[in-house]
């Protein structure tokens, strides 16, 4: 009895499994010694049970920590990290088990269904194998579900940890301290503040008087001096080079916006970065030689931070606003507003620098109680005092050039910049001293820190977006070099280059804004772990039901589709300019090949992009099947036109360049798309004809196979003219025209005895019927001129009116009555005039 193919397949699988059996037993023995942690698949149910038991015990302990209201933020974050690790391991185990489950089910499917007939018995080998596979499937399914239960519990604990962290951050920010209006705060805090100031003022003298300071200074002063001299020798030429190469040039009158930003950046680095680096170098030299110890270390660190902040704020404020060089100002502010804003930013730099010095030198991070409350009130109130005038209208008036550039169509433009955002920020600045006076010192710190960070990020965003816009414009509009070749290869014209610049610069601006927003989130209180998880989920994908949405895959799919479109356009241009002109195909065939290549490339690019995005085509097929009824009813015209467009491209009843008449539209076919065909009439209007009409309606195509065509010219002559003379004259006129073909030769037909003329028709053929209107006009001019010279009359339309005798009598009576009435009217005014005179 011959064996079935399924039995052969089963025996082959068993033979392949035999060599792996010793390794499986060895793995089982080794894994029995220690439980797996994140291993792909456990060898048997005992290992899975042991692993899940271990995970469950760990989750029980971590749940206590996560739910503990007294646990600090760092403890909760550490517990959350462990919970997420267990969740990832459980999900990895479930995924690996599901993979093995799919393979086992495939083996069971290979066996086929069991016999449906009770009288038909399955072979014992197949029955045992089927039972074994079913048992293995049941065991694997149970393992996967137990692992998923652990992962689900871990997810729930992560949510609890996130909520508790949020509550703790909120409670910390909203914690209320002693009120500044209480006498107890001043009685306790003021002496502490005075003691701290006294102690800090004695720190330099104590440091200088310390015995070890002299010895260390004797060792360190050569290095410090070398650092200062080296910073001067190296920094000064670099500063001059930056200003000479990239800095603002007073003689340059109209620099571009990108050039202004680069000049501000170069000048800012020259005036800010080099001095800050020199200060930091001296500080590092002191630190390396052990001269920064104790409170003097805090004092030195505060001085470095305060000076650096002031130098950076004041330096960049000057180079960005340029009150004395308005052509190099990167903002559209007026000269007065630029001067005002610069002075106010410098004042703010002083206040932030002083407060940074106070915060570090007094070690307020470790301080508490009344002393910190008073210092916080002073520091935040002074910063609010510096921020308030910066956000006023006086510092944000547009320049006249900017106002005139934005005023189009006579509309009025608000001369102030960023009115609404500044009002919102002013409310926040006003809340800084208010919350501090109410005792919410942490909230006051929170608002102050974030308002300053928002302003700094806004300045960075404005500068970088300008640089990005100028850089992309330079790349896309390059007239020479490699960028010019790239632009030519991509086929970017001026208009398409503008569109590409808009989308490319927009993409980079959105990406930059998103990156700066992520940089702002930690200051706003969002844990860095949440930000990292969000980015990781965006890269790896977010699972919604059976779908996984990955932003990186979507972005990559968009890039792939754009690249496919550009390659398709390049192939179309190659066909149009290089390959198809070397063939003997007519224009219509060449256009069809070009269009087919475009549709094929677009479809292929779309398919590849969908695959890259991770969308399963089986899911698309299911959705398409569900929408088939709706497509059949709601989109039947679109589908009809699409199919008709494919038929038009294949059968080519019309092609680009044909002279056609479709319905009431007559003109030249300019473009054949999938849905509709564009016809340009002789009045230069465009008619869009659905492709379904091209298939279902009669079409007059003058140039389908060739451009040979006939024109007909009707001619009427007076009765009494010689028909043979008329025929010879018309043939002579037609034959003398260079566009009229000699074969088929021109013919004249005597059509009719008209009402007032003898009707003839001149018929002649042209090699190019597209010249028909011009040739017809020339022939008609020639007919009129020749007939006039040869005294051949072209009659007007004539009509004869016949009267009967009785009609003449009536007409005569009417005329007499009209004459009598006219005479009576003339005589009546004269009689009235005579009567008046006699009286």
C-alpha positions, 0 to 999 in steps of 0.5 A: 500500500503506497504511503501518502505524501503527508506521511512522508512529510511527517517522517521527514519532520521526525527525522530532522527532530532526532539530532536536536533531541540530545541538545534539547535534553541538555538545555533542559538540564542546564536550565533546571539549575537557574530560571530563565530571565527573558529567554526566548522560550522555556523548554517546558511548562515547569520552567515557565511556571518557575519564571512566572512565579519569580516575576509575580513575587517580584511584582508583589514587592514592587507593588508595595513600593509603587503604592506607598504614598511615603516613597520618594520620587526616585524610589518610585522611578527605580521600582518602575524601571524594574517593573518595565524590565519584567514586563518586557521580559514577559512580552518577549517570552509570550512573543517567542512562545507564540512564534513556536505556537505558529510553527506547531500549528503549521505542522498540524495544518500539514497533517490536514483535518481528521477524517470526517466520516466515522467509518474512515479510520486514520492511521495510528501514526497520524493519530498519535502525531495529531494528538501530540501536536494538539497537546503541544499547542495547548501547552504553548497557548497556556504558556503564552497566556500566563506570560501575557497576564504577567505583562498586563499586571506590570503595565498596570503597575507602570500606570500606578507608578506614573500616577504616583510620580505625577502626584508627587511632582504636583505636591512638591511644586504646590507645597506651601511654605511660611507666608512672607507676611508672618513675623515669625518668618522674618524673625527667624529668616532675617538673622539667618540671612544676615549670618549667611551673608556675613559668613559668605563675605568672610570666605575669601579671606579665610581661604586666603589665610589658610596655610595650604592655600599659599603652598597650592598657589605657589604650585598653581600660579604658573599653570593659571598664568599659562592658561590666561596667556594661552587663552588670550593668545589663542582666543584673540586671533580666533575672535578676530577671525570670526568677526572678519569672516562671519561677523557683520560688515558695516559696508554691506547694505542689504544682507540676507536673513540667513547671512544676518543670522550667521553674522550674529552667531559668529559675533556672538561666539566671538564676544561670548563663547571665548570669554566664557571659555577663558573663565571656565579654564581658569576655574578648572585650573584652580579646581585641578590644583585643589584650590577650590575647597569648602565654601570657597568652591561654592563661591567660585562656582557661583561667580563663574555661573553668574559672569557666564550668564551675564556675558552670554545674555548681554553679548547675544542681545547686542549682536542679535538686535544690532541697534547701531547696524539696523541692516544686520538686525535679525529681527524685524524690530524698529530701531527704538524697540531694538535699543529698548529690548537690548538694554532690558535684556542686559538688565535681565542678564544682570539679575539672572547672573546675580540670582545664579550666584546667590543660588550656588554660593549660598547652596540653596539646594541644601538650604531649607526653612525661613532662610530659603523662603526669603532668598527665594522671594527676593530672587524670583521677584527681581527676575520677575521685575526684569522680565516684565518690561521685556514683555512690554509693547515698547520693546516689540514694535515692528520696523516700517519696512516690515509693516509695509512688507506685510500690509497687502491690499490696504489692510492694517497690520498691527505694528506690535510683534507677538502680542498674544504670547507676550500677554500670556507670558506677562500673566505668568511673570505676574504670578511669580511674585504673587505665588511667592507672596502666597508662600508657594515658593516652589511654584514660583521657582517653577514658573520662573525657570520655565518662563526663562527657558521658554524665552531661550528656546524661542530664540534658539528656534527662531535663529535655527529655523532661519538658518534652515530656511536659508540653507535649504533655499541655497541647496535647492536654488544652487546654480553651480557645483554638485548641488546644481547637478542634484537639482537637475537630476531631480528635475526641480524647476523654479516652481517645484523648487519653491514647493520642495523648499516649503515642505523640506524647510517645514519638515526640519522646522517641525522636527526642530520644534519637536526636539526643543519641546522634548528638551522643555518637558523635563523642566516642566516636570515630565520624568525623563524616563517617560520621554525616553519611553515615548521616543522608544514607542515611536521608534519601535511602534505603538500597538493598537489592536492587531496593528502596530503604528511606528512613527519611524516606519511611517516617516521612512515610508513617506521618504521611500514614496517620495524617492520612488516618485522622483525616480519615476519622474526621472525615468519618464524624462529619460523616456521622453528625451532620450529613448522614445525619440529614437523610436518610430512611435508616434506622439500618442504611443510615446505619451502612452508609454510615458504615462504607463511608466508613471502609473507603474512607478507610482503604484510600485512606490506606493506598494513599497511604502505601504510594506515599509510602513508595516501594513499587512496587505491581507488587512488591506484586502479585508478592508477593501472587501468590506468597502467593496459594496460602498465602492460599487455604489458610491464610487462607481463613476470614479471606478468607471472612469479609471477603467475607461482611462486604462482602456483609452491608454491601451486602445488609444481611440484618442491620443495626445495631439489629436484634433477631436470633437467630443460632445460640444467640445472641439479642440486638441487633446493635451493630456490623458489621465487615469480619470479624465482627459484634458482637451484644449479648445481653439479658444485656449480653454480647457475642457475636462472630459471623463474617460467614461464619456470617451468610451461610451459616446461617439468621438470625431477624431480628425487625426486618429491614424493620420493628418490627411483631411478634406475641407469643403468650401460652398460657393454660390454664383448668379443664375446665368453663369457658365457652370463649366467656367465655374468648375475650371476656375475653382479647380485652378484656385485650389490647385494653385495653393501649396497645401492642397494635395494633387492626389486625391485631386480637388473636385467641384460638385454642382449641388443645387439650384438655390433660391437666388444662386447656383450652388457649388462646393469645392472639395480638396484634401490637405496633408495636415488637416490641422491647417484646415482653417488657414487653408480654407481662409486662403482659398475663400480670399482667392475665390472672391478675388478671382471672381471679381476679376473675371466678372463672376457674380456672387449674388445676394439673397433676393426675394420677389413680392407680388401684389394683386389689383385689389391690394393696390386700391386699398393701398391708394385709399390708405395713402389718401387718408394719411395725406388728408390727416397730415393736411388737417394737422398743418391747418389747425395751428394756423387757424388758432393763431389768427383767432388770437390776433383778432381778439 
